[in-house]
């Protein structure tokens, strides 16, 4: 694939140099009509437009065939199926419209090319045609927007009616920190002005708030499968974005305010690792790593597929490395992990 891309780049560079040479030659001509295209020029440009049309369709088909396998696996959240279906419908509509409009654009560009003795006709307006190309896009886009709004409303159903787990995601350059509400499932008050690194109060929790005492602060996000999770998100410094692609979830983390998002994980980490597509990705990735290790380029251990939390806003020089592992497990496994964690009160008492 790399060789093909290099070849394409070299061809394009050659074409650019050739075109520049042609421009230079034309600039040296002193004839009065040197810049006027003749019939041969128009015909050749028409052929080139058809060639470019074939290229567009070819690269589209190739991309679907070649890169579909690198897409994310089936969603691991309850709302993800609706999200993916809406995305699929949008892409199908875009593909159909793009196919039709590009074909017409290139066809008419060739059909009505300039020819000696042929005069161009100009229509000031065509009410019927303008009505068609205005109303159809309006109806389609309005339908997609309304559908999207209803889907977004369902996704943003952040409430306490389903006994959700409450988790805070705290963003800062360049790492994530998760905070759980502890036994009472209520997060204590916090403010960035209360951050005290010397006393290990890295999130600025209010030590006088009783709800903060049993809060649990960790660097690895654990979620119980089948239980709704209400996320509350804060940022310490700049704009970040909590992006969990496997769960089709994303929300900005804005300095000075708390944003919210909610979803229910439906597949454990162990289950997603058994997905045939995931197994194939792991095999291909580890084969590449093994090849690099054989060449002395990479000695990392075999890779294992995990859910992950990423920052999806460019937030600084180490933005690429701002991520946190997510583990979805059974309620029993989650409870066992939670028992092993130290609360904020215990951490402060140990100071």
Order of alpha helices (4+ residues) and beta strands (2+ residues): alpha-alpha-alpha-alpha-beta-beta-beta-beta-beta-beta-beta-beta-alpha-alpha-beta-beta-alpha-alpha
